[in-house]
Amino acid sequence: MDIKRSILIVALAVVSYFMVLQWNQDYGQADLPTQHSTVASNSTPDLPDSAAANLSHDDIPSANSEQLKPETTAVANSNELIRVKTDVLELAIDPRGGDVVQLTLPQYPRRQDRPDVPFQLFDNGAERTYLAQSGLIGSNAPDKSSGRALWSSAQKSYQLADGQDQLVVDLTLNEGSVNYVKRFIFKRGLNPECSAKQQALKKPGCVDPASYQVEVRYLIDNQGEQTWSGNMFAQLKRDDSDDPSKTAATSTATYLGAAMATAESSYQKVSMKDIDKQPLKETVTGGWVAWLQHYFVTAWIPAQDANNVVQTRKDSQGNYIIGYTSPTLSVAPGAKAEIGATLYAGPKIQKHLGTLAPGLELTVDYGILWFLAQPIFWLLGHIHALLGNWGWSIIALTIVIKLAFFPLSAASYKSMARMRAVAPKLAQLKEQHGDDRQKMSQAMMELYKKEKINPLGGCLPILVQMPVFLALYWVLLESVEMRQAPWLLWITDLSSKDPFFLLPIIMGATMFIQQQLNPTPPDPMQARVMKMMPIIFTFFFLWFPAGLVLYWVVNNCLSIAQQWYITRKIEAATKAAAA
């Protein structure tokens, strides 16, 4: 009967495994974007006809930083977007307003199995509304409540040529006696001395993070007889659609929303719910505004020596807006002036973000344990610089952390080993006192006192280590360096789940082995629950990123080795004393 039962359990486990594999194959992959919403498409995405005919411009701030009253006006349709392509960015600029309405990242494929489909940040199509807007507002400025300025360009497409380190795209506008130039400056990102494989793996020195920032400059030439005055605004507008970079394990974990620097804090989150409750407006020296999602961030960084007004609000279409307005700029008759800002749209690379503006590096959000996560990431980065593979780096980091907590773990395992050694005596006490819980508790405490056992000795050291483990969890979850990073064999992406779920199964097996080394709980119900824990954790870990599961597997293996050695040593000493 036992053999038949075991065969049925094994058969059920095998069938369940293949069912999960088939489900993952049918439903586990994220949908690719529709053809018309990618910049690489041959079609020309336009504004919807209804929107082109009747645009509401309440998303544009007024010169005094107050929200405009919605005014609807007929405007000309922007039939052709201006295409720009560098080695790390592909984007589209709408001549109406000169906004960046589409932007993709060729160095970051949306899915690893489709390297030809780049990840899309900005989009003004069917999937989502997410764009970077900027302009000049004021009584003399071209962007008004009645409509955005219509810019012209010498070409409809621009591309960074081989050997060219910088690409300048100029949009021009003439209004009466004032000539405007809206200038976009792009930088080369890929080091030609690195191989294509090294560039794809984002090897240090092969991809310049500065290439993900775009300098936006306004050149104002006042040929009139009156002083020109106006303000520059820059903002990020997004709807409430889901994060396209989320995974099954991170859909509710990572933050999707706005952030900004305020007078009181260099990093403050402003969620969609916060914007729904009450718009925010504050004057900040320097500062920045950003929109965060998993692995990627977009941000406007204004002049850091100016008093800028940062604000959040919603437009009449329900889109969320975070932006800033610069101080008033005056240009005397016959004079020229320039004002601008930096737009960053790319991966969350901490080291580079920190050089753009104070606090911007905190958009790599490790939560409340950031003070532990930051040094862990620093150590992981240095290990990776030596090993060159994030999977082996995670293993090495796990060993380092395990060594750092070796004394605490040893104390915990010694306490568990002593508990295991007195387990027969506890069983005798249970038979002796039966269901009398009070006498049973008293007898247990006397036994623990006699054997010099602390019942909490096995728990306290683990609790001390938990903040470090949680901080490491967020480092592996939030760091863009792990995205689509391969390890070996079938693990080709440490940021996504194991495609064959072998690592979670191994993790569950190590939990079961470790459980056999622990003392059996005296309570039968508690003992049954503990036996179910490896199965429950295995199920939870099926869709966890492979990098996180790899950490737990290595940690469990090291714990098993350490606990087995300590348990064997104490049991041998106990037998010797009894003899």
C-alpha positions as CSV (number, residue, x, y, z in Angstrom):
1,M,0.0,0.0,0.0
2,D,2.8,2.4,0.9
3,I,4.6,1.7,-2.5
4,K,1.3,2.4,-4.4
5,R,0.8,5.6,-2.5
6,S,4.3,6.8,-3.2
7,I,4.0,6.0,-6.9
8,L,0.7,7.9,-7.1
9,I,2.3,10.9,-5.3
10,V,5.3,10.9,-7.7
11,A,3.0,10.6,-10.7
12,L,0.8,13.4,-9.5
13,A,3.8,15.6,-9.0
14,V,5.2,14.9,-12.5
15,V,1.8,15.6,-14.1
16,S,1.5,18.8,-12.1
17,Y,4.9,19.9,-13.2
18,F,4.2,19.4,-16.9
19,M,0.8,21.2,-16.5
20,V,2.6,24.2,-15.0
21,L,5.2,24.2,-17.9
22,Q,2.4,24.1,-20.5
23,W,0.5,26.9,-18.7
24,N,3.7,29.0,-18.6
25,Q,4.2,28.4,-22.3
26,D,0.7,29.4,-23.2
27,Y,0.2,32.4,-20.8
28,G,3.5,33.2,-19.2
29,Q,4.9,35.6,-21.8
30,A,4.0,39.3,-21.8
31,D,2.2,40.5,-25.0
32,L,4.3,42.4,-27.5
33,P,3.3,46.0,-28.3
34,T,1.0,46.4,-31.3
35,Q,2.8,47.4,-34.5
36,H,1.4,50.9,-34.7
37,S,2.7,52.0,-31.3
38,T,6.4,51.2,-31.9
39,V,8.8,53.8,-33.2
40,A,10.4,51.3,-35.5
41,S,7.1,50.8,-37.3
42,N,6.9,51.8,-41.0
43,S,3.5,53.5,-40.3
44,T,3.3,57.0,-39.1
45,P,1.4,57.2,-35.7
46,D,-0.6,60.4,-35.5
47,L,-2.9,61.9,-32.9
48,P,-6.4,60.5,-33.0
49,D,-8.6,62.4,-35.4
50,S,-10.9,63.6,-32.7
51,A,-8.0,64.7,-30.6
52,A,-6.3,66.5,-33.5
53,A,-9.5,68.3,-34.3
54,N,-10.3,69.4,-30.8
55,L,-7.3,69.4,-28.4
56,S,-7.7,70.6,-24.9
57,H,-4.7,72.5,-23.7
58,D,-5.4,72.4,-19.9
59,D,-2.3,70.2,-19.6
60,I,-0.1,73.3,-20.2
61,P,0.7,75.4,-17.1
62,S,0.3,79.2,-17.1
63,A,3.2,81.6,-16.7
64,N,2.4,82.1,-13.0
65,S,2.4,78.3,-12.4
66,E,-1.3,78.0,-12.0
67,Q,-3.4,75.6,-14.0
68,L,-5.1,77.0,-17.0
69,K,-8.8,76.8,-17.6
70,P,-9.5,74.3,-20.3
71,E,-9.9,75.9,-23.7
72,T,-10.7,73.9,-26.8
73,T,-9.6,75.0,-30.2
74,A,-9.2,73.6,-33.7
75,V,-5.5,73.0,-34.6
76,A,-3.7,71.5,-37.5
77,N,-3.0,67.8,-37.4
78,S,0.7,66.9,-37.0
79,N,0.7,64.5,-40.0
80,E,4.4,63.5,-39.7
81,L,6.4,63.0,-36.6
82,I,10.1,63.9,-36.6
83,R,12.1,60.7,-36.2
84,V,15.4,60.6,-34.3
85,K,17.7,57.6,-34.0
86,T,20.8,57.2,-32.0
87,D,22.6,54.0,-31.0
88,V,20.7,53.9,-27.7
89,L,17.5,55.9,-28.3
90,E,14.8,55.9,-31.0
91,L,12.2,58.6,-30.5
92,A,9.6,60.7,-32.2
93,I,8.9,64.4,-31.8
94,D,5.6,65.9,-32.5
95,P,6.0,69.3,-34.4
96,R,2.9,70.5,-32.5
97,G,4.6,71.6,-29.3
98,G,7.8,69.8,-29.9
99,D,7.0,67.1,-27.4
100,V,8.7,63.7,-27.2
101,V,5.7,61.5,-27.8
102,Q,7.4,58.2,-28.4
103,L,10.7,56.8,-27.2
104,T,12.2,53.3,-27.2
105,L,15.4,51.7,-25.9
106,P,17.1,49.4,-28.5
107,Q,19.6,48.3,-25.9
108,Y,16.8,47.0,-23.7
109,P,14.5,44.5,-25.6
110,R,11.0,44.2,-24.3
111,R,11.4,40.5,-24.2
112,Q,14.6,38.5,-24.3
113,D,13.2,36.1,-26.9
114,R,12.5,39.1,-29.2
115,P,15.6,41.3,-29.3
116,D,14.2,43.1,-32.3
117,V,11.4,44.7,-30.3
118,P,12.8,47.4,-28.1
119,F,11.3,48.4,-24.8
120,Q,9.1,51.4,-25.1
121,L,9.0,54.2,-22.5
122,F,7.1,57.1,-24.1
123,D,4.0,56.3,-26.2
124,N,1.0,58.3,-27.4
125,G,-0.8,55.4,-29.0
126,A,-3.3,52.7,-28.2
127,E,-1.4,51.1,-25.3
128,R,-0.8,54.2,-23.1
129,T,-0.3,57.9,-22.9
130,Y,3.1,58.7,-21.6
131,L,5.2,61.6,-23.0
132,A,7.6,64.4,-22.2
133,Q,6.4,67.9,-22.8
134,S,8.2,71.2,-22.8
135,G,7.6,74.7,-24.0
136,L,7.6,78.4,-23.5
137,I,4.7,80.1,-21.8
138,G,3.9,83.7,-21.0
139,S,2.3,86.7,-22.7
140,N,5.0,86.8,-25.4
141,A,5.7,83.1,-25.6
142,P,4.5,80.7,-28.4
143,D,2.7,78.2,-26.2
144,K,-0.7,79.5,-25.1
145,S,-4.0,78.2,-23.7
146,S,-5.4,78.5,-27.2
147,G,-2.9,76.0,-28.7
148,R,0.7,74.8,-28.8
149,A,3.3,76.2,-31.2
150,L,3.8,74.4,-34.5
151,W,7.5,73.9,-35.1
152,S,9.3,73.3,-38.3
153,S,12.4,71.2,-39.0
154,A,14.7,70.9,-42.0
155,Q,14.3,67.1,-42.0
156,K,11.7,64.6,-41.0
157,S,14.3,62.1,-39.8
158,Y,17.7,62.3,-38.1
159,Q,20.2,59.6,-37.3
160,L,23.5,59.6,-35.5
161,A,26.1,58.6,-38.1
162,D,29.0,56.3,-37.6
163,G,31.9,58.2,-36.0
164,Q,29.6,61.0,-34.9
165,D,29.6,61.6,-31.1
166,Q,26.8,64.1,-31.0
167,L,23.6,64.7,-32.9
168,V,21.8,68.1,-32.9
169,V,18.2,68.4,-34.0
170,D,16.9,71.9,-34.4
171,L,13.2,72.9,-34.6
172,T,12.5,76.5,-35.7
173,L,9.6,78.9,-35.2
174,N,9.1,82.5,-36.2
175,E,6.5,84.7,-34.5
176,G,6.6,88.2,-35.7
177,S,9.9,89.7,-34.7
178,V,11.0,86.9,-32.4
179,N,12.8,83.8,-33.8
180,Y,12.9,80.6,-31.8
181,V,15.0,77.5,-32.0
182,K,14.1,74.4,-30.0
183,R,17.3,72.3,-29.9
184,F,17.6,68.7,-29.0
185,I,21.2,67.4,-28.3
186,F,21.9,63.7,-28.3
187,K,25.1,61.8,-27.4
188,R,26.6,58.6,-28.6
189,G,26.3,55.8,-26.1
190,L,28.0,52.7,-27.3
191,N,31.8,52.3,-27.2
192,P,32.9,51.0,-30.6
193,E,35.9,49.2,-29.0
194,C,33.5,46.8,-27.2
195,S,32.0,43.8,-28.9
196,A,28.3,43.5,-29.6
197,K,28.0,40.9,-26.9
198,Q,29.7,43.2,-24.4
199,Q,27.5,46.0,-25.3
200,A,24.4,43.8,-25.0
201,L,25.5,42.7,-21.5
202,K,26.1,46.4,-20.5
203,K,29.7,45.8,-19.6
204,P,31.2,48.7,-17.7
205,G,32.6,51.3,-20.1
206,C,30.7,49.8,-23.1
207,V,27.5,51.9,-22.7
208,D,27.7,55.5,-21.6
209,P,24.7,56.2,-19.3
210,A,24.9,59.9,-20.3
211,S,23.6,58.9,-23.7
212,Y,20.1,58.4,-22.2
213,Q,19.9,62.1,-21.4
214,V,18.7,64.6,-24.0
215,E,19.6,68.3,-23.7
216,V,16.6,70.5,-24.6
217,R,17.5,74.1,-25.3
218,Y,15.4,77.1,-26.3
219,L,17.3,79.8,-28.2
220,I,15.4,83.1,-28.3
221,D,16.3,85.9,-30.7
222,N,14.4,89.0,-30.0
223,Q,14.5,91.2,-33.1
224,G,11.6,93.4,-31.9
225,E,11.4,96.7,-30.1
226,Q,9.9,95.4,-27.0
227,T,11.3,93.2,-24.2
228,W,10.3,89.6,-24.5
229,S,9.4,87.7,-21.4
230,G,8.3,84.1,-20.7
231,N,8.9,81.0,-18.7
232,M,10.0,77.5,-19.7
233,F,8.0,74.6,-18.5
234,A,8.8,70.9,-18.7
235,Q,6.6,68.0,-17.5
236,L,5.9,64.3,-17.8
237,K,2.3,63.3,-18.6
238,R,1.0,59.7,-18.1
239,D,-2.2,57.9,-17.8
240,D,-3.0,55.3,-15.2
241,S,-2.1,52.3,-17.3
242,D,-0.1,49.4,-15.9
243,D,3.7,49.3,-15.8
244,P,4.9,47.5,-19.0
245,S,8.1,46.4,-17.3
246,K,6.4,44.6,-14.5
247,T,6.7,40.8,-14.0
248,A,4.5,38.3,-12.3
249,A,6.6,38.7,-9.1
250,T,6.8,42.5,-9.2
251,S,3.3,43.5,-10.3
252,T,2.4,44.7,-6.9
253,A,5.9,45.2,-5.4
254,T,7.6,47.9,-7.4
255,Y,6.5,51.5,-7.4
256,L,4.7,53.1,-10.4
257,G,4.2,56.8,-9.9
258,A,5.8,60.2,-9.7
259,A,8.6,61.6,-7.6
260,M,10.2,64.9,-7.1
261,A,12.7,67.0,-5.1
262,T,11.1,69.4,-2.7
263,A,12.5,72.1,-0.4
264,E,12.3,69.7,2.6
265,S,13.4,66.4,0.9
266,S,15.7,65.5,-2.0
267,Y,13.4,62.6,-2.8
268,Q,9.6,62.5,-2.3
269,K,7.2,60.1,-3.8
270,V,3.9,61.5,-5.2
271,S,1.6,58.6,-6.1
272,M,-1.4,58.8,-8.4
273,K,-3.6,58.6,-5.3
274,D,-1.8,61.6,-3.9
275,I,-2.4,63.6,-7.1
276,D,-6.1,62.5,-7.0
277,K,-6.4,63.8,-3.5
278,Q,-4.7,67.1,-3.9
279,P,-2.4,68.7,-6.5
280,L,1.0,69.8,-5.2
281,K,2.9,73.0,-5.9
282,E,6.1,74.2,-4.3
283,T,9.1,76.4,-5.1
284,V,12.4,74.6,-5.1
285,T,16.0,75.7,-5.7
286,G,17.1,73.4,-8.5
287,G,15.2,70.2,-8.0
288,W,13.9,67.7,-10.5
289,V,10.7,65.8,-11.4
290,A,10.4,62.2,-12.4
291,W,8.2,59.3,-13.2
292,L,9.2,55.9,-11.9
293,Q,8.5,52.4,-13.0
294,H,10.3,49.0,-12.6
295,Y,13.9,49.3,-13.9
296,F,13.3,52.6,-15.8
297,V,12.9,56.3,-15.0
298,T,12.2,59.5,-16.9
299,A,13.1,62.8,-15.4
300,W,13.3,66.5,-16.1
301,I,16.3,68.2,-14.5
302,P,16.2,72.1,-14.7
303,A,18.9,74.6,-13.9
304,Q,20.1,73.8,-10.3
305,D,20.7,77.4,-9.4
306,A,17.2,78.7,-10.2
307,N,14.0,78.8,-8.1
308,N,11.7,76.5,-10.0
309,V,8.1,75.8,-9.3
310,V,7.4,72.1,-9.2
311,Q,3.8,70.9,-9.3
312,T,1.5,68.0,-9.9
313,R,-2.1,67.9,-11.3
314,K,-4.5,66.1,-13.6
315,D,-5.8,67.3,-17.0
316,S,-9.3,67.0,-18.2
317,Q,-8.5,63.7,-19.9
318,G,-7.6,62.1,-16.6
319,N,-3.8,62.1,-17.3
320,Y,-1.4,62.6,-14.4
321,I,1.1,65.4,-14.8
322,I,4.3,66.3,-12.8
323,G,6.5,69.1,-14.0
324,Y,8.2,72.4,-13.2
325,T,8.1,76.0,-14.4
326,S,11.3,78.1,-14.5
327,P,11.6,81.7,-13.3
328,T,10.6,84.4,-15.8
329,L,13.2,85.0,-18.5
330,S,13.5,88.5,-20.1
331,V,15.2,89.2,-23.4
332,A,15.8,92.9,-24.3
333,P,15.2,94.2,-27.8
334,G,17.9,93.1,-30.2
335,A,19.3,90.6,-27.7
336,K,19.5,86.8,-27.6
337,A,19.0,84.4,-24.7
338,E,19.0,80.7,-24.0
339,I,17.2,78.5,-21.5
340,G,16.9,74.7,-21.2
341,A,16.8,71.5,-19.2
342,T,17.9,67.9,-19.3
343,L,15.5,65.1,-20.1
344,Y,16.6,61.7,-18.8
345,A,14.8,58.6,-20.2
346,G,16.4,55.3,-19.6
347,P,17.5,52.7,-17.0
348,K,17.9,53.4,-13.3
349,I,21.6,53.5,-13.2
350,Q,22.3,54.9,-9.7
351,K,25.9,56.1,-10.2
352,H,24.9,58.3,-13.1
353,L,21.6,59.5,-11.8
354,G,23.3,60.9,-8.7
355,T,25.5,63.1,-10.9
356,L,22.5,64.7,-12.6
357,A,20.8,66.0,-9.5
358,P,20.9,65.4,-5.7
359,G,18.5,62.7,-4.7
360,L,17.7,61.5,-8.2
361,E,19.7,58.3,-7.5
362,L,17.0,57.4,-4.9
363,T,14.6,56.7,-7.7
364,V,16.2,53.2,-7.5
365,D,13.8,52.7,-4.6
366,Y,14.9,50.0,-2.1
367,G,12.2,50.9,0.4
368,I,12.6,51.6,4.1
369,L,15.8,49.4,4.2
370,W,17.6,51.5,1.6
371,F,20.4,52.2,4.1
372,L,21.2,48.5,4.1
373,A,20.4,47.9,0.4
374,Q,22.8,50.6,-0.8
375,P,26.0,49.0,0.6
376,I,24.8,45.5,-0.5
377,F,24.4,46.8,-4.0
378,W,27.8,48.5,-3.8
379,L,29.4,45.2,-2.8
380,L,27.5,43.2,-5.4
381,G,28.7,45.7,-8.1
382,H,32.3,45.2,-7.0
383,I,32.0,41.4,-7.0
384,H,30.5,41.6,-10.5
385,A,33.4,43.7,-11.7
386,L,35.7,40.8,-10.8
387,L,33.5,37.9,-11.9
388,G,31.7,39.4,-14.9
389,N,28.5,37.4,-14.4
390,W,25.6,38.5,-12.2
391,G,24.6,34.9,-11.3
392,W,28.0,34.0,-9.9
393,S,28.1,37.4,-8.3
394,I,24.9,36.6,-6.4
395,I,26.4,33.3,-5.3
396,A,29.5,35.0,-4.1
397,L,27.5,37.8,-2.3
398,T,25.4,35.1,-0.6
399,I,28.6,33.4,0.7
400,V,30.0,36.8,2.0
401,I,26.8,37.5,3.8
402,K,26.7,34.0,5.2
403,L,30.2,34.4,6.5
404,A,29.4,37.8,8.1
405,F,26.5,36.2,10.0
406,F,28.3,33.0,10.8
407,P,28.5,33.5,14.6
408,L,24.8,34.3,14.8
409,S,23.8,31.4,12.6
410,A,26.1,29.1,14.6
411,A,24.3,30.2,17.8
412,S,21.0,29.5,16.3
413,Y,21.9,26.1,15.0
414,K,23.5,25.1,18.3
415,S,20.2,26.0,20.1
416,M,18.3,23.9,17.5
417,A,20.8,21.0,17.9
418,R,20.3,21.0,21.7
419,M,16.6,21.1,21.2
420,R,16.9,18.1,18.9
421,A,19.0,16.2,21.4
422,V,16.4,16.6,24.2
423,A,13.5,15.7,21.9
424,P,13.2,12.2,23.4
425,K,13.0,13.7,26.9
426,L,10.3,16.1,25.7
427,A,8.3,13.1,24.3
428,Q,8.6,11.4,27.7
429,L,7.2,14.5,29.4
430,K,4.3,14.6,27.0
431,E,3.4,11.0,27.8
432,Q,3.8,11.7,31.5
433,H,1.6,14.8,31.7
434,G,-0.8,14.0,28.9
435,D,-3.2,16.8,28.2
436,D,-2.3,18.9,31.3
437,R,-0.7,21.8,29.4
438,Q,0.2,23.7,32.6
439,K,2.2,20.9,34.0
440,M,3.7,20.2,30.6
441,S,4.9,23.8,30.3
442,Q,6.4,23.8,33.7
443,A,8.2,20.5,33.1
444,M,9.5,21.8,29.8
445,M,10.9,25.0,31.3
446,E,12.6,23.0,34.0
447,L,14.2,20.7,31.4
448,Y,15.3,23.7,29.3
449,K,16.9,25.2,32.5
450,K,18.6,22.0,33.4
451,E,20.0,21.5,29.9
452,K,20.9,25.2,29.6
453,I,18.7,25.7,26.5
454,N,17.1,29.0,25.4
455,P,13.9,28.2,23.5
456,L,14.2,31.5,21.7
457,G,17.9,30.9,20.9
458,G,17.1,29.6,17.5
459,C,14.8,32.4,16.5
460,L,16.5,35.6,17.7
461,P,19.6,35.3,15.5
462,I,17.4,34.7,12.4
463,L,15.3,37.8,13.3
464,V,18.5,39.9,13.5
465,Q,19.5,38.7,9.9
466,M,16.0,39.3,8.4
467,P,16.5,43.0,7.6
468,V,19.7,42.2,5.6
469,F,17.9,39.4,3.7
470,L,15.0,41.7,2.9
471,A,17.4,44.5,1.8
472,L,19.1,42.0,-0.5
473,Y,15.7,41.0,-1.9
474,W,15.0,44.6,-2.9
475,V,18.5,44.9,-4.4
476,L,17.9,41.9,-6.7
477,L,14.4,43.0,-7.5
478,E,14.9,46.6,-8.3
479,S,18.4,46.8,-9.9
480,V,18.1,47.1,-13.7
481,E,21.5,45.4,-14.0
482,M,19.7,42.1,-13.3
483,R,17.2,42.6,-16.2
484,Q,17.7,39.9,-18.8
485,A,21.1,39.1,-17.3
486,P,22.1,35.5,-18.0
487,W,23.7,33.0,-15.6
488,L,24.3,29.6,-17.1
489,L,22.5,26.7,-18.9
490,W,18.8,27.4,-19.0
491,I,18.9,30.5,-16.7
492,T,19.2,33.2,-19.4
493,D,17.4,36.0,-17.4
494,L,17.9,36.4,-13.7
495,S,15.1,39.0,-13.5
496,S,12.4,36.6,-14.7
497,K,11.2,33.2,-13.5
498,D,13.0,30.0,-14.1
499,P,11.4,28.8,-17.4
500,F,11.5,25.1,-16.2
501,F,10.9,25.9,-12.5
502,L,13.9,23.8,-11.5
503,L,15.4,26.3,-9.2
504,P,12.2,26.6,-7.1
505,I,12.0,22.8,-6.9
506,I,15.6,22.7,-5.8
507,M,14.8,25.4,-3.3
508,G,11.9,23.4,-1.9
509,A,14.1,20.3,-1.6
510,T,16.7,22.2,0.3
511,M,14.0,23.6,2.7
512,F,12.8,20.0,3.3
513,I,16.4,18.8,4.0
514,Q,17.0,21.7,6.4
515,Q,13.7,20.9,8.1
516,Q,14.9,17.4,8.9
517,L,17.8,18.9,10.8
518,N,15.5,21.0,13.0
519,P,13.8,19.7,16.1
520,T,10.3,18.4,15.7
521,P,7.7,20.8,17.2
522,P,6.0,19.2,20.3
523,D,2.6,20.4,19.0
524,P,1.3,17.9,16.3
525,M,-0.6,20.6,14.5
526,Q,2.5,22.8,14.3
527,A,4.5,19.8,13.1
528,R,2.1,19.2,10.2
529,V,2.2,22.8,9.3
530,M,6.0,22.8,9.2
531,K,6.0,19.8,6.9
532,M,3.8,21.7,4.4
533,M,6.1,24.8,4.4
534,P,8.5,23.5,1.7
535,I,5.6,22.8,-0.6
536,I,4.0,26.2,0.1
537,F,7.3,28.1,-0.4
538,T,8.0,26.1,-3.6
539,F,4.7,27.2,-5.0
540,F,5.3,30.8,-4.1
541,F,8.8,30.8,-5.6
542,L,7.7,29.4,-8.9
543,W,7.2,32.9,-10.4
544,F,9.9,34.7,-8.4
545,P,12.8,36.1,-10.4
546,A,15.5,33.4,-10.9
547,G,18.1,35.7,-9.2
548,L,16.1,35.7,-6.0
549,V,15.5,32.0,-6.0
550,L,19.2,31.4,-6.7
551,Y,20.1,33.4,-3.6
552,W,17.7,31.3,-1.5
553,V,19.0,28.0,-2.9
554,V,22.6,29.0,-2.1
555,N,21.7,30.3,1.3
556,N,19.8,27.1,2.1
557,C,22.7,24.9,1.0
558,L,25.2,26.8,3.1
559,S,22.8,26.7,6.1
560,I,22.4,22.9,5.6
561,A,26.1,22.4,5.6
562,Q,26.6,24.6,8.7
563,Q,23.7,23.1,10.6
564,W,24.6,19.5,9.8
565,Y,28.1,20.1,11.1
566,I,27.0,21.7,14.3
567,T,24.2,19.2,14.9
568,R,26.6,16.3,14.4
569,K,29.1,17.8,16.7
570,I,26.6,18.4,19.5
571,E,24.9,15.0,19.2
572,A,28.4,13.3,19.4
573,A,29.2,15.3,22.5
574,T,25.8,14.4,24.0
575,K,26.3,10.7,23.3
576,A,29.8,10.9,24.8
577,A,28.5,12.5,28.0
578,A,25.8,9.9,28.3
579,A,28.3,7.1,27.9
